[in-house]
Amino acid sequence: MSISAKGLERALKTLLAAALLAVSACASDIMKNYVGQPVESVILDYGPPATVVDLGPGERAYQWRKTSTNVVSGTSSGEVRHTKHGTEYEVTETPGYVERQECFYTFYARSSGRRWFITNFRKPRLECE
């Protein structure tokens, strides 16, 4: 039985969606643990933020960016077919590709004295959980 390229792509997307649902809320659960801590706690664990935005007097947003690159390999399969003209070997190929994903993780902070403390966070997109 031969699987078409579209059928294989659909199956891979379904598998990816199921995997994402299985690990959903992971990033949010980790981010939740930083609420109430100084922003230095996040910096020590993940390095300096990519962006810092002043939101108003005594309020800031700190944002970390993560870029992931995954190589999805291609596939090749074959099937022997017997026809009235003889035996033929039919090859089905699906090319590989490079998948790039960019995720942003944002924490909100409020100043207290000379330090900034995490007060909340923005939930990342589902595919970044």
DSSP file (Angstrom, degrees, kcal/mol; ACC not computed):
  #  RESIDUE AA STRUCTURE BP1 BP2  ACC     N-H-->O    O-->H-N    N-H-->O    O-->H-N    TCO  KAPPA ALPHA  PHI   PSI    X-CA   Y-CA   Z-CA
    1    1 A M              0   0    0      0, 0.0     2,-0.4     0, 0.0     0, 0.0   0.000 360.0 360.0 360.0 131.6    0.0    0.0    0.0
    2    2 A S        -     0   0    0     75,-0.0     2,-0.5    89,-0.0    89,-0.0  -0.825 360.0-147.1-102.7 135.3    1.4    3.4   -1.0
    3    3 A I        -     0   0    0     -2,-0.4    74,-0.1    89,-0.1     2,-0.0  -0.872  20.1-128.8-100.8 130.3    0.9    6.5    1.1
    4    4 A S     >  -     0   0    0     -2,-0.5     4,-2.4     1,-0.1     5,-0.2  -0.282  21.9-111.6 -72.5 163.0    0.7    9.8   -0.8
    5    5 A A  H  > S+     0   0    0      1,-0.2     4,-2.5     2,-0.2     5,-0.2   0.892 120.0  49.7 -61.5 -40.7    2.8   12.8    0.1
    6    6 A K  H  > S+     0   0    0      2,-0.2     4,-2.5     1,-0.2    -1,-0.2   0.892 110.1  50.6 -66.3 -38.9   -0.3   14.7    1.4
    7    7 A G  H  > S+     0   0    0      2,-0.2     4,-2.1     1,-0.2    -2,-0.2   0.906 111.9  47.0 -64.8 -41.4   -1.4   11.7    3.4
    8    8 A L  H  X S+     0   0    0     -4,-2.4     4,-2.4     2,-0.2    -2,-0.2   0.914 112.4  49.8 -65.7 -43.0    2.1   11.4    5.0
    9    9 A E  H  X S+     0   0    0     -4,-2.5     4,-2.3     1,-0.2    -2,-0.2   0.911 110.9  49.7 -62.5 -42.1    2.2   15.2    5.7
   10   10 A R  H  X S+     0   0    0     -4,-2.5     4,-2.2     1,-0.2    -1,-0.2   0.897 110.7  50.0 -62.8 -41.4   -1.3   15.0    7.3
   11   11 A A  H  X S+     0   0    0     -4,-2.1     4,-2.3     2,-0.2    -2,-0.2   0.901 110.7  49.5 -65.4 -40.5   -0.3   12.1    9.5
   12   12 A L  H  X S+     0   0    0     -4,-2.4     4,-2.5     2,-0.2    -2,-0.2   0.904 110.9  49.4 -65.1 -41.1    2.9   14.0   10.6
   13   13 A K  H  X S+     0   0    0     -4,-2.3     4,-2.5     2,-0.2    -2,-0.2   0.896 111.1  49.9 -64.4 -40.2    0.8   17.1   11.5
   14   14 A T  H  X S+     0   0    0     -4,-2.2     4,-2.2     2,-0.2    -2,-0.2   0.914 111.5  48.5 -63.5 -43.2   -1.7   15.0   13.4
   15   15 A L  H  X S+     0   0    0     -4,-2.3     4,-2.2     2,-0.2    -2,-0.2   0.907 111.7  49.6 -63.2 -42.3    1.2   13.3   15.3
   16   16 A L  H  X S+     0   0    0     -4,-2.5     4,-2.5     2,-0.2    -2,-0.2   0.912 110.0  50.6 -63.2 -43.6    2.8   16.7   16.1
   17   17 A A  H  X S+     0   0    0     -4,-2.5     4,-2.2     1,-0.2    -1,-0.2   0.902 110.7  49.2 -61.9 -41.3   -0.6   18.1   17.3
   18   18 A A  H  X S+     0   0    0     -4,-2.2     4,-1.8     2,-0.2    -1,-0.2   0.901 111.3  49.5 -64.7 -40.3   -1.0   15.1   19.6
   19   19 A A  H  X S+     0   0    0     -4,-2.2     4,-1.4     2,-0.2    -2,-0.2   0.900 109.6  51.7 -65.3 -40.4    2.5   15.5   21.0
   20   20 A L  H  < S+     0   0    0     -4,-2.5     4,-0.4     1,-0.2     3,-0.2   0.903 109.6  49.3 -63.3 -40.9    1.9   19.2   21.6
   21   21 A L  H >< S+     0   0    0     -4,-2.2     3,-0.7     1,-0.2    -1,-0.2   0.862 106.8  56.7 -65.6 -34.2   -1.2   18.5   23.5
   22   22 A A  H 3< S+     0   0    0     -4,-1.8    -1,-0.2     1,-0.2    -2,-0.2   0.829 117.1  33.5 -66.7 -31.5    0.6   15.9   25.6
   23   23 A V  T >< S+     0   0    0     -4,-1.4     3,-1.5    -3,-0.2    -1,-0.2   0.282  88.0 139.9-107.2  10.8    3.2   18.4   26.7
   24   24 A S  T <   +     0   0    0     -3,-0.7    -3,-0.1    -4,-0.4   102,-0.1  -0.187  65.3  24.2 -58.9 147.7    0.9   21.5   26.9
   25   25 A A  T 3> S+     0   0    0    101,-0.1     4,-2.5     4,-0.0    -1,-0.2   0.413  84.8 118.1  78.7   2.5    1.4   23.9   29.7
   26   26 A C  H <> S+     0   0    0     -3,-1.5     4,-1.9   103,-0.4     5,-0.2   0.964  79.6  40.2 -62.4 -51.9    5.0   22.9   30.3
   27   27 A A  H  > S+     0   0    0    102,-0.9     4,-2.9    -4,-0.2     5,-0.2   0.916 116.4  51.1 -64.1 -42.7    6.4   26.3   29.6
   28   28 A S  H  > S+     0   0    0      1,-0.2     4,-2.5     2,-0.2    -1,-0.2   0.886 108.0  52.6 -62.3 -38.7    3.6   28.1   31.4
   29   29 A D  H  X S+     0   0    0     -4,-2.5     4,-0.9     2,-0.2    -1,-0.2   0.906 112.2  45.3 -63.4 -40.5    4.2   25.8   34.5
   30   30 A I  H >< S+     0   0    0     -4,-1.9     3,-0.7     1,-0.2     4,-0.4   0.930 113.3  49.6 -67.1 -45.0    7.8   26.8   34.5
   31   31 A M  H >< S+     0   0    0     -4,-2.9     3,-1.7     1,-0.2     4,-0.5   0.873 102.9  61.4 -62.5 -37.8    7.1   30.5   34.0
   32   32 A K  H >< S+     0   0    0     -4,-2.5     3,-1.1     1,-0.3    -1,-0.2   0.827  94.7  63.7 -57.9 -32.7    4.6   30.4   36.8
   33   33 A N  T << S+     0   0    0     -4,-0.9    -1,-0.3    -3,-0.7    -2,-0.2   0.687  96.3  58.3 -68.2 -17.5    7.3   29.4   39.2
   34   34 A Y  T X  S+     0   0    0     -3,-1.7     3,-2.4    -4,-0.4    84,-0.4   0.619  74.8 114.8 -87.7 -13.2    9.1   32.7   38.6
   35   35 A V  T <  S+     0   0    0     -3,-1.1    84,-0.2    -4,-0.5    74,-0.1  -0.388  84.3  19.4 -60.9 128.2    6.2   35.0   39.7
   36   36 A G  T 3  S+     0   0    0     82,-3.1    -1,-0.3     1,-0.4    83,-0.1   0.185 104.4 107.7  95.6 -15.4    7.3   36.8   42.9
   37   37 A Q  S <  S-     0   0    0     -3,-2.4    81,-3.0     1,-0.1    -1,-0.4  -0.567  79.8 -95.6 -92.2 158.2   11.0   36.3   42.2
   38   38 A P  B >>  -A  117   0A   0      0, 0.0     3,-2.1     0, 0.0     4,-0.5  -0.402  34.4-115.2 -68.0 150.6   13.5   38.9   41.1
   39   39 A V  H >> S+     0   0    0     77,-2.7     4,-2.0     1,-0.3     3,-0.6   0.755 111.6  74.0 -60.6 -23.6   14.1   39.0   37.3
   40   40 A E  H 3> S+     0   0    0     76,-0.3     4,-2.6     1,-0.2    -1,-0.3   0.790  85.9  64.6 -59.8 -26.9   17.7   38.0   38.0
   41   41 A S  H <> S+     0   0    0     -3,-2.1     4,-1.2     2,-0.2    -1,-0.2   0.914 105.8  41.9 -62.7 -42.7   16.4   34.5   38.7
   42   42 A V  H <X S+     0   0    0     -3,-0.6     4,-2.9    -4,-0.5     5,-0.3   0.910 113.5  53.2 -69.7 -42.1   15.2   34.1   35.1
   43   43 A I  H  X S+     0   0    0     -4,-2.0     4,-2.3     1,-0.2    -2,-0.2   0.892 106.9  52.0 -61.5 -40.3   18.4   35.7   33.8
   44   44 A L  H  < S+     0   0    0     -4,-2.6    -1,-0.2     1,-0.2    -2,-0.2   0.842 117.0  39.6 -65.0 -32.4   20.6   33.2   35.7
   45   45 A D  H  < S+     0   0    0     -4,-1.2    -2,-0.2    -3,-0.2    -1,-0.2   0.829 134.1  16.8 -85.4 -33.6   18.6   30.3   34.3
   46   46 A Y  H  < S-     0   0    0     -4,-2.9    -3,-0.2     1,-0.3    -2,-0.2   0.353 102.3-115.3-126.0   4.5   18.2   31.5   30.6
   47   47 A G     <  -     0   0    0     -4,-2.3    -1,-0.3    -5,-0.3    -2,-0.1  -0.257  60.9 -24.5  85.8-178.2   20.6   34.3   30.0
   48   48 A P  S    S-     0   0    0      0, 0.0    -8,-0.0     0, 0.0     2,-0.0  -0.325  74.5-102.5 -69.0 149.7   19.9   38.0   29.3
   49   49 A P        -     0   0    0      0, 0.0    15,-0.3     0, 0.0     3,-0.1  -0.339  16.2-135.0 -68.9 153.7   16.5   38.9   27.8
   50   50 A A  S    S+     0   0    0     13,-1.9     2,-0.3     1,-0.2    14,-0.2   0.816  89.1  17.2 -74.3 -32.0   16.4   39.7   24.0
   51   51 A T  E     -B   63   0A   0     12,-1.9    12,-2.9     2,-0.0     2,-0.4  -0.998  57.4-166.0-144.6 142.6   14.2   42.7   24.7
   52   52 A V  E     -B   62   0A   0     -2,-0.3     2,-0.5    10,-0.2    10,-0.2  -0.995  15.2-168.9-127.3 124.7   13.3   44.9   27.7
   53   53 A V  E     -B   61   0A   0      8,-2.8     8,-2.4    -2,-0.4     2,-0.5  -0.960  18.6-137.3-119.2 125.2   10.2   47.2   27.3
   54   54 A D  E     -B   60   0A   0     -2,-0.5     6,-0.3     6,-0.2    -2,-0.0  -0.699  20.1-177.0 -77.2 123.9    9.3   50.0   29.7
   55   55 A L  E     -     0   0A   0      4,-2.4     5,-0.2    -2,-0.5    -1,-0.1   0.578  57.9 -56.2 -98.8 -13.1    5.5   49.8   30.1
   56   56 A G  E >  S-B   59   0A   0      3,-1.1     3,-2.1     0, 0.0    -1,-0.4  -0.925  93.5 -18.7 156.6-177.2    5.1   52.8   32.4
   57   57 A P  T 3  S-     0   0    0      0, 0.0     3,-0.1     0, 0.0    54,-0.0  -0.341 132.7  -7.4 -57.4 118.0    6.4   54.1   35.7
   58   58 A G  T 3  S+     0   0    0     -2,-0.2    53,-2.0     1,-0.2     2,-0.4   0.604 113.4 104.9  74.4  12.5    7.8   51.1   37.6
   59   59 A E  E <   +BC  56 110A   0     -3,-2.1    -4,-2.4    51,-0.2    -3,-1.1  -0.986  39.3 165.9-131.0 138.1    6.6   48.5   35.1
   60   60 A R  E     -BC  54 109A   0     49,-2.3    49,-2.9    -2,-0.4     2,-0.4  -0.948  27.0-139.8-141.6 160.6    8.6   46.5   32.5
   61   61 A A  E     -BC  53 108A   0     -8,-2.4    -8,-2.8    -2,-0.3     2,-0.5  -0.996  15.3-161.0-121.0 131.6    8.3   43.5   30.2
   62   62 A Y  E     -BC  52 107A   0     45,-3.0    45,-3.0    -2,-0.4     2,-0.4  -0.945  11.4-166.0-110.9 131.0   11.3   41.2   29.8
   63   63 A Q  E     -BC  51 106A   0    -12,-2.9   -13,-1.9    -2,-0.5   -12,-1.9  -0.969  10.5-165.9-128.2 130.7   11.2   39.0   26.7
   64   64 A W  E     - C   0 105A   0     41,-2.9    41,-2.9    -2,-0.4     2,-0.4  -0.869  11.8-152.8-107.4 144.6   13.3   35.9   25.8
   65   65 A R  E     - C   0 104A   0     -2,-0.4     2,-0.5    39,-0.2    39,-0.2  -0.964   8.6-171.0-120.6 133.8   13.4   34.6   22.3
   66   66 A K  E     - C   0 103A   0     37,-2.7    37,-3.0    -2,-0.4     2,-0.5  -0.990   3.4-165.4-125.8 125.5   14.1   30.9   21.4
   67   67 A T  E     - C   0 102A   0     -2,-0.5     2,-0.4    35,-0.2    35,-0.2  -0.947   6.9-168.5-111.7 126.7   14.6   29.8   17.8
   68   68 A S  E     - C   0 101A   0     33,-3.1    33,-2.9    -2,-0.5     2,-0.5  -0.924   5.3-165.6-115.3 138.9   14.4   26.1   17.0
   69   69 A T  E     - C   0 100A   0     -2,-0.4     2,-0.4    31,-0.2    31,-0.2  -0.990   9.6-178.5-124.6 125.0   15.5   24.5   13.8
   70   70 A N  E     - C   0  99A   0     29,-3.0    29,-3.4    -2,-0.5     2,-0.6  -0.966  19.8-141.8-123.9 139.2   14.5   21.0   13.0
   71   71 A V  E     - C   0  98A   0     -2,-0.4     2,-0.7    27,-0.2    27,-0.2  -0.888  12.3-159.3 -99.9 122.6   15.3   18.9    9.9
   72   72 A V  E     - C   0  97A   0     25,-3.1    25,-2.2    -2,-0.6     2,-0.0  -0.901  19.7-134.5-102.3 117.0   12.5   16.7    8.8
   73   73 A S        -     0   0    0     -2,-0.7     2,-0.1    23,-0.2    25,-0.0  -0.325  14.7-119.8 -73.6 151.9   13.8   13.9    6.7
   74   74 A G        -     0   0    0     22,-0.1     2,-0.3    -2,-0.0    22,-0.1  -0.317  24.4-138.5 -80.1 169.9   12.3   12.9    3.4
   75   75 A T  E     -E   94   0B   0     19,-2.0    19,-2.9    -2,-0.1     2,-0.4  -0.925  13.0-168.0-131.1 157.0   10.9    9.4    2.7
   76   76 A S  E     +E   93   0B   0     -2,-0.3     2,-0.3    17,-0.2    17,-0.2  -0.981  13.0 167.9-144.1 130.5   11.0    7.1   -0.2
   77   77 A S  E     -E   92   0B   0     15,-2.6    15,-3.3    -2,-0.4     2,-0.3  -0.960  13.3-156.2-140.3 159.6    8.9    4.0   -0.6
   78   78 A G  E     -E   91   0B   0     -2,-0.3     2,-0.4    13,-0.2    13,-0.2  -0.928   4.8-161.5-137.9 160.8    8.2    1.6   -3.5
   79   79 A E  E     -E   90   0B   0     11,-2.0    11,-3.0    -2,-0.3     2,-0.5  -0.995  18.6-133.1-144.5 133.9    5.6   -0.8   -4.6
   80   80 A V  E     -E   89   0B   0     -2,-0.4     2,-0.4     9,-0.2     9,-0.2  -0.764  26.3-167.6 -87.6 128.0    5.8   -3.6   -7.2
   81   81 A R  E     -E   88   0B   0      7,-3.5     7,-3.2    -2,-0.5     2,-0.7  -0.960  13.2-148.9-120.6 134.5    2.8   -3.6   -9.5
   82   82 A H  E     +E   87   0B   0     -2,-0.4     5,-0.2     5,-0.2     2,-0.2  -0.897  27.7 170.2-101.3 117.7    1.9   -6.4  -11.9
   83   83 A T  E >   -E   86   0B   0      3,-3.2     3,-1.4    -2,-0.7    -2,-0.0  -0.660  51.8 -99.0-118.4 176.1    0.2   -5.0  -15.0
   84   84 A K  T 3  S+     0   0    0      1,-0.3     3,-0.1    -2,-0.2    -2,-0.0   0.657 124.8  54.4 -70.4 -13.0   -0.7   -6.6  -18.3
   85   85 A H  T 3  S-     0   0    0      1,-0.4     2,-0.3     3,-0.0    -1,-0.3   0.409 123.9 -89.1 -98.0   0.2    2.5   -5.1  -19.7
   86   86 A G  E <   -E   83   0B   0     -3,-1.4    -3,-3.2     2,-0.0     2,-0.4  -0.850  64.4 -31.2 128.5-165.0    4.7   -6.7  -17.1
   87   87 A T  E     -E   82   0B   0     -2,-0.3     2,-0.3    -5,-0.2    -5,-0.2  -0.799  54.6-174.3 -97.6 133.0    6.0   -5.9  -13.7
   88   88 A E  E     -E   81   0B   0     -7,-3.2    -7,-3.5    -2,-0.4     2,-0.6  -0.935  19.6-142.5-125.5 149.4    6.7   -2.3  -12.7
   89   89 A Y  E     -E   80   0B   0     -2,-0.3     2,-0.5    -9,-0.2    -9,-0.2  -0.955  18.7-161.0-111.7 116.1    8.3   -0.8   -9.6
   90   90 A E  E     -E   79   0B   0    -11,-3.0   -11,-2.0    -2,-0.6     2,-0.4  -0.858   3.8-157.4-103.3 125.0    6.6    2.5   -8.6
   91   91 A V  E     -E   78   0B   0     -2,-0.5     2,-0.5   -13,-0.2   -13,-0.2  -0.842   5.5-165.0-104.5 135.9    8.5    4.8   -6.3
   92   92 A T  E     -E   77   0B   0    -15,-3.3   -15,-2.6    -2,-0.4     2,-0.4  -0.986  13.3-174.0-118.0 124.0    6.8    7.4   -4.1
   93   93 A E  E     -E   76   0B   0     -2,-0.5   -17,-0.2   -17,-0.2   -88,-0.1  -0.942  15.7-167.6-122.7 141.2    9.1   10.1   -2.6
   94   94 A T  E     -E   75   0B   0    -19,-2.9   -19,-2.0    -2,-0.4    -2,-0.0  -0.991  26.4-130.9-121.8 120.7    8.5   12.9   -0.2
   95   95 A P        -     0   0    0      0, 0.0     2,-0.1     0, 0.0   -19,-0.0  -0.330  19.0-120.6 -71.2 153.2   11.2   15.5    0.1
   96   96 A G        -     0   0    0    -22,-0.1     2,-0.3   -25,-0.0   -23,-0.2  -0.353  30.6-169.9 -81.7 170.2   12.7   16.6    3.4
   97   97 A Y  E     -C   72   0A   0    -25,-2.2   -25,-3.1    -2,-0.1     2,-0.5  -0.976  24.8-111.5-155.9 166.0   12.6   20.1    4.7
   98   98 A V  E     -C   71   0A   0     -2,-0.3     2,-0.5   -27,-0.2   -27,-0.2  -0.915  27.7-157.2-106.5 127.9   13.9   22.4    7.4
   99   99 A E  E     -C   70   0A   0    -29,-3.4   -29,-3.0    -2,-0.5     2,-0.4  -0.911   6.8-168.0-108.5 127.4   11.4   23.7    9.9
  100  100 A R  E     -C   69   0A   0     -2,-0.5     2,-0.4   -31,-0.2   -31,-0.2  -0.958   4.7-176.3-118.6 131.6   12.2   26.9   11.8
  101  101 A Q  E     -C   68   0A   0    -33,-2.9   -33,-3.1    -2,-0.4     2,-0.5  -0.992   9.0-161.3-131.0 134.0   10.1   28.0   14.8
  102  102 A E  E     -C   67   0A   0     -2,-0.4     2,-0.4   -35,-0.2   -35,-0.2  -0.961  11.3-173.7-116.9 127.7   10.5   31.1   16.8
  103  103 A C  E     -C   66   0A   0    -37,-3.0   -37,-2.7    -2,-0.5     2,-0.4  -0.933   9.9-154.4-122.6 144.4    9.0   31.4   20.3
  104  104 A F  E     -C   65   0A   0     -2,-0.4     2,-0.5   -39,-0.2    21,-0.2  -0.959   2.8-165.7-119.3 136.9    8.8   34.4   22.7
  105  105 A Y  E     -C   64   0A   0    -41,-2.9   -41,-2.9    -2,-0.4     2,-0.5  -0.976  13.9-168.9-123.9 115.3    8.6   34.1   26.5
  106  106 A T  E     -CD  63 122A   0     16,-0.6    16,-2.3    -2,-0.5     2,-0.4  -0.900   8.9-172.0-116.4 130.2    7.5   37.3   28.2
  107  107 A F  E     -CD  62 121A   0    -45,-3.0   -45,-3.0    -2,-0.5     2,-0.4  -0.940  15.1-143.4-114.7 140.8    7.6   38.2   31.9
  108  108 A Y  E     -CD  61 120A   0     12,-2.9    11,-2.9    -2,-0.4    12,-1.4  -0.846  24.0-174.4-100.5 141.3    6.0   41.3   33.4
  109  109 A A  E     -CD  60 118A   0    -49,-2.9   -49,-2.3    -2,-0.4     2,-0.4  -0.948  17.5-153.1-138.0 155.8    7.9   43.0   36.3
  110  110 A R  E     -CD  59 117A   0      7,-2.3     7,-2.7    -2,-0.3   -51,-0.2  -0.968  27.1-115.3-127.0 143.1    7.5   45.8   38.8
  111  111 A S  E     + D   0 116A   0    -53,-2.0     2,-0.3    -2,-0.4     5,-0.2  -0.517  27.0 179.7 -81.1 146.3   10.2   47.7   40.5
  112  112 A S  E >   - D   0 115A   0      3,-2.9     3,-1.6    -2,-0.2     2,-0.4  -0.850  69.0 -44.5-143.9 103.6   10.8   47.6   44.2
  113  113 A G  T 3  S-     0   0    0     -2,-0.3    -2,-0.0     1,-0.2     0, 0.0  -0.622 123.3 -25.2  70.8-126.5   13.7   49.7   45.3
  114  114 A R  T 3  S+     0   0    0     -2,-0.4     2,-0.3    -3,-0.1    -1,-0.2   0.357 125.2  79.7 -99.7   4.4   16.5   49.0   42.8
  115  115 A R  E <   - D   0 112A   0     -3,-1.6    -3,-2.9   -76,-0.0     2,-0.4  -0.730  68.8-134.6-113.9 161.5   15.3   45.6   41.8
  116  116 A W  E     - D   0 111A   0     -2,-0.3   -77,-2.7    -5,-0.2     2,-0.4  -0.957  18.6-161.2-115.8 131.6   12.6   44.2   39.5
  117  117 A F  E     -AD  38 110A   0     -7,-2.7    -7,-2.3    -2,-0.4     2,-0.3  -0.920  24.4-112.6-117.3 138.7   10.3   41.4   40.5
  118  118 A I  E     + D   0 109A   0    -81,-3.0   -82,-3.1    -2,-0.4    -9,-0.3  -0.501  36.5 169.3 -69.2 126.6    8.2   39.2   38.3
  119  119 A T  E     -     0   0A   0    -11,-2.9     2,-0.3     1,-0.4   -10,-0.2   0.660  62.4 -21.0-109.3 -26.1    4.5   39.9   38.7
  120  120 A N  E     - D   0 108A   0    -12,-1.4   -12,-2.9   -86,-0.1    -1,-0.4  -0.950  56.2-136.7-166.9 179.4    3.0   37.9   35.8
  121  121 A F  E     - D   0 107A   0     -2,-0.3     2,-0.5   -14,-0.3   -14,-0.2  -0.980  21.8-114.1-148.7 159.1    3.8   36.4   32.4
  122  122 A R  E     - D   0 106A   0    -16,-2.3   -16,-0.6    -2,-0.3   -91,-0.0  -0.857  38.9-116.8 -95.5 127.1    2.3   36.1   29.0
  123  123 A K        -     0   0    0     -2,-0.5     3,-0.1   -18,-0.1     6,-0.1  -0.436  33.4-122.6 -64.3 129.0    1.3   32.6   28.1
  124  124 A P        -     0   0    0      0, 0.0     5,-0.1     0, 0.0   -19,-0.1  -0.232  36.4 -82.0 -68.3 161.3    3.3   31.4   25.1
  125  125 A R    >   -     0   0    0    -21,-0.2     3,-2.0     1,-0.1     4,-0.4  -0.218  46.7-105.4 -57.2 155.2    1.7   30.1   21.9
  126  126 A L  G >  S+     0   0    0      1,-0.3     3,-1.5     2,-0.2  -101,-0.1   0.881 121.1  53.8 -53.7 -44.4    0.6   26.5   22.0
  127  127 A E  G 3  S+     0   0    0      1,-0.3    -1,-0.3     2,-0.1    -2,-0.1   0.594 106.9  54.1 -71.0  -7.5    3.4   25.3   19.8
  128  128 A C  G <         0   0    0     -3,-2.0    -1,-0.3     1,-0.2    -2,-0.2   0.412 360.0 360.0-102.6  -0.8    5.9   27.0   22.2
  129  129 A E    <         0   0    0     -3,-1.5  -102,-0.9    -4,-0.4  -103,-0.4   0.486 360.0 360.0 -71.8 360.0    4.6   25.2   25.3
